[in-house]
Amino acid sequence: ASSKLVINTMAGPETTTDAQQNLISDPETNAPNTFNAIVSTFKVIASVLLLLSAISTYNSHASLKVASTVILRNDTSSRRRLSLMEEDNAGSVRVPKYMNHLMENLKERKKLFEDTPPEEVKYWFEYTGPLQKYFYRYSKSRGKADYFEGRDDSGVVSARFEEAGGGDEFMSFYNTPDQNIPKSELPNHYRLLDNCFSMGSAKRPNLAKGSDWYQWFGESANNGKVLDRCRVLITMNMVGAGKGSTMLWETQPPSKHASGPTPWMSEQATAGMHLERNLQEMDAMCATGLMAVRLQVLVCEPIPGVWTDWMDSMLPNCGGHEAPYTLMKQASSGNPYDEGINVEERSSPVQVVVVASAATADTCHNLKSGFMEKRVQDLILAPPYLTEDDAQVAADFDPATKTTHPDLVSSDDHDLYIGMKWSSLISTRAVASFEQASADIAAAAASPRNQNAITPEKNADQVSVTLNSPSSPFLVPSFVRMSYVSEENNKIAKWRMHGDFFHPAAWEICKDSFDMTWITDSLSGNGGVNGICYDRTSPSYSAVQRRLSGEADCGQWWVYMAEEQMSLSPEVYANEASTPIVQGGSNHIWMLTERQRKEVVKQKICEHNAKGDKDQEKKCGQVPQGVVPLGDMESFVVNFTPNTALGKKHNLARRPGYSKEQERAQDRELVRERKQLKGQEDIEKALFDYTVYPAALFRKDATLKAARARDSILTKKEFIEADTFGPYTVKSSYYDVTIKKPREPTLGWCQAIARKGLCTLYGEYFRESSDKRCMEACGMKKNFVEIVAQK
């Protein structure tokens, strides 16, 4: 009842006083007819006044759109002055408009829990969502595809289940017109832009009439004024793209706006479908009005112009045009330009770059060579020694300066750089989450408490202990690829099914590939890099302090990669030839802000000048290390769109968990000695020869690693029983439960919110309000939940 009252209070004029409510709804009131007539007249007058007020409010909101947008994009201080998380007089937190559907979902979960008999409440109760069809194999003879039916509860953005835009919540959040957003909620809607500007390039684009920027975005701007956007460069590795044994460029592009499902013969043979979906995602980014995407496509040899025109036509919101691609389709035969189609003199958001010569073309096509992976890195980083042969680079060289050819779009100034392969799925959600995680890390780096060396923490026995932490102080958010079921073998598809749920799984990491660390003050609020844990000038500081009452610390848990990601052949050899820029990161999907790019270039220049001198290289600083925020983990899990990776063996000594290979061999020998399993050999192979690491297990293992780390610190030795593993003092409220006892509905609600990336998207509420229900799921509860108070 209280939450409903708060929501109604935010709705505006549709509220009534207690006296009015009594007059309207009290069934015991028996007033004379004259009084009833007066009340009726009063209702009519009030309704007219409310209607006029509503019209006035709508007009004022419509006129506010332009002005508020200009302020929000050019005056960061004004954004920071606005604060959503204010409490009313009763101390209740105000629920923002964009979260109404979540509150309704919680009510439904509670009602379902209450209406279901206790003996029927099972594990499935926590997972809700639409029933979906997963098509895994197309039959040419029958003209239709086989499918499984189920629910994808993983929270991973899938090319099969979601429309372009990063999920329903992200599409709705970033595509809501400003006039429909309450003024107090505008800062959170523009947080992506603020983060991008604060860590992007200081040089801004030319917005004047006649510029490329105006040509791309002038028509859709308000009153003809072109506003600045987050400039995103996507450099795409197209090596290996094809249709069966035929190179992709020797086929025709997919039909645009075709009705019905697209039939596929084999997922690994449909690179055109995966490229099309990525282009749709890029266009959805531009459609938000917050980002300007430019795509740099890297190929080994020149490609037909029809493909370039098709890619351009797929990005209308980024500045692409339907023509001449549509006119080409209408041309009778031969070269359509010979039939009167004029070549357009305009800037395109797509640039195709041939990165190999005749002498290096074979090496470029070789998937094991790492040739294209290195070209992607070189074009994004653009270090000066690429064009200066082997000359010594000046120590005071400005890393913001790019010396690559000016005709390359990558030589321009950008705010965010994305290197990816055509088989990885990019999305608005991945970009927004990366920007927020980078801002969180930057806020922690600027914290006064983090300027000194880390002091060892004392455990419950007052003994100093060394906590797990990344090997490098330079942390960059990184991504992990995950695959759904393979269409090549229906047995594998059934193997990956668990009840009625789909589980995408990783194959490049396992439980031993990562560890957990708590980073103090790693929370950033509105207005760019804004440390809400320690910055007293932030309007969110006081709200965060109230929220932290009774909590151990302000910050969040992070997954850090302790091993390199181990791919399958041939990619594993390509990664060895061209190692990822970030330790533990991926060559097939990675991002850098301009601020991060400059730091990487500085380190690369120093190593180049060292000329192999180990002593000099030690002075160059640490290489960046990959991290993932626990509360937003699924946003950093990227769909490998061909979905053919699961069920394949890694090369010997090149598989995840290589740092604990001896322990794994001992475990395998122990299983072999016991011989207690039916189908011993098959189960042994499944356990030790194949890496199938579901997204849900990734979150569970990460959470329990963090919880056990705190439990070992907070537990006295005398309370630890022999041959037991805990927990003893603190536990995870969600995962440390018995199977027989169903979880309270709110816990499942919070987990669903975290899996969908809403802890970050709705960060102003989940990070700064007094609502603490989802702190553990969002990765912000350092000491989890106390079991018993030890004496």
KOLMIGU-92446 format. One record per residue (C-alpha): x, y, z; residue in one letter. Coordinates in steps of 0.02 Angstrom, whole numbers, plus 50000, padded with zeros to 5 digits. Layout:
<nodes>
XYZA;...
</nodes>
This chain:
<nodes>
500005000050000A;501405012150041S;502305009149876S;500685012049783K;500435028449874L;502175034249828V;501905030249644I;500255039549643N;501085054449725T;502315055549581M;500905054649454A;500475072949482G;498715079649492P;497855062749516E;498005063549707T;496655067049833T;496655073050013T;496015061950153D;494435072350166A;494095070949979Q;494425052249984Q;493165050250125N;491855060350030L;492115050349872I;492315032449932S;491535030650106D;490025019050084P;489325023750255E;489085042150209T;487215046450191N;487135064950145A;485605074550082P;485335076349894N;485785094949900T;487475091049972F;487725077449841N;487325090049706A;488595102249777I;489895088449782V;489495083749602S;489665101849546T;491315103049638F;491925087249548K;491495094749377V;492405111049415I;493905101449483A;493945090449329S;493965105649214V;495365113649314L;496365097449310L;496125096149122L;496745113949096L;498215110349212S;498645094649115A;498615103948948I;499715117649020S;500915104749090T;501015095648922Y;501385111848829N;502705116948953S;503525099748938H;503515100948749A;504315118048752S;505565111948883L;506275098248770K;507475109248671V;508035119948816A;508285105448935S;509225095348806T;510425109548772V;510735112148957I;510985093748990L;512245091648851R;513265107248882N;513165111149068D;513745096649174T;513535106349335S;511685108649303S;511505089849285R;512365086949450R;511245099449538R;509715089249493L;509435074949613S;508115061549597L;508395051849757M;507545063749877E;506435056750013E;504715062950055D;504175068850227N;503735051150278A;505485044750237G;504905034050090S;506005033549937V;505185040149780R;505115027349641V;505565034749471P;504345033249329K;505445021549228Y;505395008649369M;503515006949384N;503524990649286H;504794983249407L;503694987349556M;502224979149470E;503294963949435N;503754962649619L;501904963149667K;501554949049544E;502984938649613R;502364940949791K;500584936649743K;501164921049651L;502184916049803F;500714918649921E;499444909749810D;500534894449779T;500454880349908P;502134878149998P;502354860349936E;502234866449755E;503464880849766V;504994875449671K;506584882949602Y;505734888449440W;504644900749534F;506014914049532E;506154914349343Y;504854923549244T;504754929549065G;503964925348900P;504034907948827L;505244908348681Q;505694897348534K;507514893448501Y;507764887948320F;509304877148310Y;509224868248141R;508424872247974Y;507714858247867S;507824862347682K;506674848147632S;505294852947754R;505584871547734G;505554875147921K;506664874548073A;506704863248225D;506624872148391Y;506584870548578F;505384880348685E;505934888548846G;506394904448938R;508064913148930D;508334918449110D;510194922149090S;510054940949059G;511274939548913V;510804949648759V;510474936848624S;510364939448437A;508984926448435R;507834932448573F;507964951548584E;507654965048458E;509084976948419A;509364989748557G;510064979948704G;508444973548778G;506724980648811D;507224991048963E;508714998948875F;507705002748718M;506315010848819S;507515020448931F;508595028048795Y;507215031348668N;505985040548781T;505755058548719P;506355071848841D;504625079448858Q;503995062948929N;505355062049062I;505115070849230P;506435084349252K;507155075949406S;507475059949306E;508365068049158L;510135066649233P;510025047749242N;509435046849061H;510975056749007Y;512225047649118R;512925038248967L;513305054648880L;514085062349035D;515215047349062N;515725047448879C;516165066048879F;517135065049043S;518255051048980M;518225055348795G;519195067148685S;519365085448734A;519215090148550K;517395091648499R;516695090148323P;516175104548211N;514295106448231L;514095121048109A;512965120247959K;513845112047812G;514915100547919S;514825081647909D;514035081648081W;512645093148021Y;512385082547866Q;512155067047972W;511115073548116F;510475090748067G;508795085248001E;508295076548162S;508955090048280A;507805102048372N;507555118848288N;508975114948169G;510255114848311K;511455100248302V;511965093848474L;513545084948523D;513545066148543R;514675052448607C;515785048248459R;516005029348445V;517225021148325L;516925002748290I;518344993848201T;517704977048140M;518784962048096N;517944953147948M;519214939247921V;518404922147907G;516694928947862A;515874918347730G;514434907447675K;515024889547686G;516644888447589S;516214904247492T;516844921147549M;515464932547609L;515874946047482W;515574933947338E;513744932247389T;512304944647390Q;511884954847546P;510364949347649P;508694956347592S;508174971747688K;506514971747781H;506134953947727A;504574946947809S;504614930847907G;506074921247983P;507694920347888T;508104902147848P;509874896647878W;510774881147820M;512144881747950S;512474895248076E;514334895648044Q;513944898647859A;512864914247882T;514064928247921A;512904939947825G;511534937447955M;512734941248097H;513404956748010L;511624962547978E;511174960948162R;512704970748216N;512274984648093L;510514985248167Q;511254986948341E;512395001148283M;510925010148204D;509955008048367A;511395016548458M;511265031648343C;509365031648360A;509535035748545T;510185053048498G;511635050548620L;512905041748510M;513665044348338A;514365028048272V;515665026648134R;516075009348069L;517765004348001Q;517684987547913V;519364978747892L;519534966547746V;520984957547665C;520504961647485E;519374974347398P;517524970047408I;516084973547287P;515274990647301G;513554983047329V;514124977347502W;514774994647547T;513145002647491D;512144989547584W;513084992747747M;512835011547724D;510975009147695S;510834999047856M;511365014247960L;510075027847920P;510105034848098N;512005036148091C;512015045947928G;511815031947800G;510635033247651H;509495020847566E;510165025947394A;511085020647292P;510815003147363Y;508935003247329T;509235009947154L;510544996647124M;509264983247162K;508134990847029Q;509484991746895A;509254979446753S;511014972546738S;512834976846734G;513544991846824N;512075002246889P;513125018046885Y;513215016146696D;511325017546690E;511235034846763G;511445032746950I;512495047047013N;513875044247138V;513395053147299E;514605066247363E;514315064047548R;515155057347703S;514675039647748S;514705032147924P;515505016547847V;517295015047788Q;518014999147712V;519894997347736V;520954984547644V;522324980747769V;523354968447666A;524384969547509S;524594956347375A;526084949647469A;525194948347638T;523444943247579A;523714924747617D;524344928947791T;522834940147818C;521624926147773H;522534913947889N;521484913448047L;522964907448150K;524134921648102S;523374935248212G;523664947348067F;521944955448073M;521904956148263E;523524966148258K;522824977948125R;521304981648233V;522424986148380Q;523574996948273D;522175007048194L;521335010548362I;522905014548462L;523805023248317A;525495024148407P;526785035448324P;528085021848294Y;526935013848164L;527335027648039T;529075032348098E;529885015948057D;530935011048209D;531405028548265A;531445033548447Q;529855042348501V;530025058248603A;529625055548787A;528455070548789D;527455064648638F;525595068548656D;524675051748647P;523095060848590A;523975064448425T;523735051048292K;525025049348155T;524085036848047T;523465042247875H;522165056247889P;521005047447766D;520725033747895L;519185037048000V;520135029948149S;521325044748136S;519935056448190D;519575060548372D;518335049048458H;517695046548634D;517515027648633L;518415014348531Y;517744996748501I;518764982748423G;517734967548378M;517534952748262K;516004950848153W;515434935948258S;515284946048420S;513664955148459L;513824973548504I;512374982648589S;511864998948673T;511854989748838R;513674984348820A;514225002148779V;513235010148921A;513864997449048S;515664999248991F;515585018149009E;514835016749183Q;516105003649240A;517525014449173S;516825029449268A;516715018849426D;518545013749410I;519045031849376A;518085037549530A;519005024749636A;520675030249565A;520295048249613A;519735043849790S;520805051149930P;520725034350020R;521515025449872N;523015036949850Q;524105027449973N;524705009449966A;523424996550017I;523604992050200T;523324973850249P;521654970650331E;521574962450503K;520474947150522N;519384942550670A;520924936350764D;521784953150735Q;523054945550617V;523514955450461S;523054946250302V;523434950050120T;521874951450014L;521694945749835N;521934960049714S;522354962449529P;524174961949480S;524024978649388S;523354995249455P;522764999549278F;521034991549267L;519974991349110V;518224983349100P;518294968248985S;517104956148900F;516814937448892V;516004928648744R;514604916048772M;513744904248653S;512004897048652Y;511634879248594V;512424873248434S;511314869348287E;512544856748219E;512024842948338N;510354841448424N;511144831048563K;512224845848608I;510684856748604A;509794845248727K;511364844348833W;511324863248854R;509494863248903M;509084863349088H;507244860849119G;506324874549026D;507734887249028F;509084891948905F;510834894648973H;512154902848865P;513864896948916A;515674902548902A;517044891348837W;518534903148855E;518484904549045I;518074893449193C;517964894949382K;519864895649397D;520064909649271S;519574923849388F;519574929949566D;518644943349664M;519154959949740T;518234973749832W;518694991149768I;518295004949890T;517425020549824D;517145012749652S;515445020749624L;515155035549509S;513555045649498G;512795057849375N;513795071449290G;515265060949227G;516615054149343V;515825058949507N;516365049249662G;514755048449762I;515625039049903C;516795053349950Y;516395069249850D;515455080449972R;514985092349832T;513975078749747S;512095080049777P;512085061149799S;513395061049938Y;512165063350083S;510975050250010A;512395037749995V;512935040950174Q;511165037450235R;511135021850130R;512785015750203L;512135016550381S;512604999650456G;513624994450302E;515474990350302A;516085001150158D;515595010750002C;516105002649838G;515744986849742Q;516404969449705W;517394966449545W;517874950849450V;519674951949392Y;520404940249264M;521824929849337A;522114920549173E;522074924348989E;520494918948899Q;520804902648807M;519894901048642S;519734886448524L;520814883348371S;521204893248264P;520834908748370E;521914902748513V;523454903648400Y;522944920848335A;522854927048515N;524604920548548E;525274929648394A;524344945848439S;524004946148625T;522494956048684P;522864973948740I;522084970248909V;522674955449014Q;521254943249029G;520294952548895G;519714946948724S;520344951048550N;518594948048482H;517664961448581I;518544975248678W;518304993748715M;519365008648767L;518875026248811T;519995040048743E;520735042348917R;521155023848927Q;521825023648749R;523065037448789K;523705028048941E;523935012248838V;524865022048702V;526025029548833K;526445012248896Q;526705005648718K;527865020248674I;528895017148830C;529084998748786E;529545003248607H;530895015248665N;531575002148785A;532114991448636K;531994975448737G;532914982048890D;532034973249035K;532574986249163D;531875000249057Q;530264990749024E;529954989349211K;529835008349217K;528445008349087C;527115003549212G;525914989149216Q;524904983449067V;523014985049091P;522074970749173Q;520294965549136G;518914967549266V;517024965249267V;515814972849395P;514924958949488L;513274968249494G;513244970849305D;514124955049250M;512904949749113E;513144966249022S;514944961048992F;514434944048926V;514344945448737V;513404933548626N;514484923948502F;513174924648365T;513634908848267P;513284899048429N;514394884548376T;515744884848510A;515024873248642L;515444854848645G;517154856848565K;518814851948640K;520194864248678H;521964860848623N;523034852248752L;523824864748874A;522784878648795R;521174878148894R;520414888249036P;521074884549209G;522824881649145Y;523554889749300S;522834875449405K;523144861149283E;523974850149416Q;522484851749534E;521324847149391R;522364831849348A;522274826249530Q;520384828549534D;520224818349375R;521284804349445E;520224804249603L;518634802349500V;519434788449399R;519964778949556E;518244779649635R;517334772449483K;515664776349564Q;514834784749416L;513714776249289K;514414779749117G;516064783949201Q;517054787649043E;515764799248964D;515494809049124I;517364810449152E;517584817748978K;516144829849003A;516894835849168L;518704837749115F;518854838248925D;517524851148883Y;517294868548950T;515464873448964V;515294887549090Y;513504894449098P;513184912849134A;512154908549287A;513604898249358L;514814912549321F;513774924149432R;513554911149567K;515404906649577D;515914924849579A;514674929149717T;515184914349825L;517034917949801K;516734935549865A;515634929450010A;516904916250063R;518314928950056A;517394940050180R;516884925050285D;518704919850306S;519144937450363I;517714939250487L;517784921850565T;518874917550714K;519904901750704K;519044894150854E;517384893750761F;518064884150612I;517694865650626E;518834852650551A;518444846650374D;517124860050348T;517084873950221F;515844886350293G;515064898550287P;515264902650470Y;514984921250498T;514284929050339V;513424921450188K;512574925650025S;510724928450055S;510314921649883Y;511494907049852Y;511814900450029D;510084892850050V;509414875150061T;508554867849910I;507014862750011K;506634880350071K;506024892249934P;506804909449927R;505794924849970E;505144933149809P;506154949149831T;507794939649814L;507314932549644G;506674949749592W;508354957649633C;509304944049540Q;508234946649385A;508584965349396I;510454962449409A;510494949849266R;509624962249151K;510904975849187G;509664986949279L;510794989649430C;511795001049314T;510425007349198L;509365012649348Y;510935016749447G;510265032449528E;508945022049618Y;509905006149658F;511515015249706R;510895030749794E;509155027949867S;508815021050041S;508125004949963D;509414991950013K;508484976449955R;509574973449801C;511284978549868M;511964960749865E;511304956749691A;512034973249628C;513734968849702G;513794982949829M;513664973649994K;515424970450058K;515044959050206N;513474950750135F;512274944150270V;512764939650448E;512364921950504I;512614923250691V;513414936250802A;515004928550871Q;515544932851045K;
</nodes>
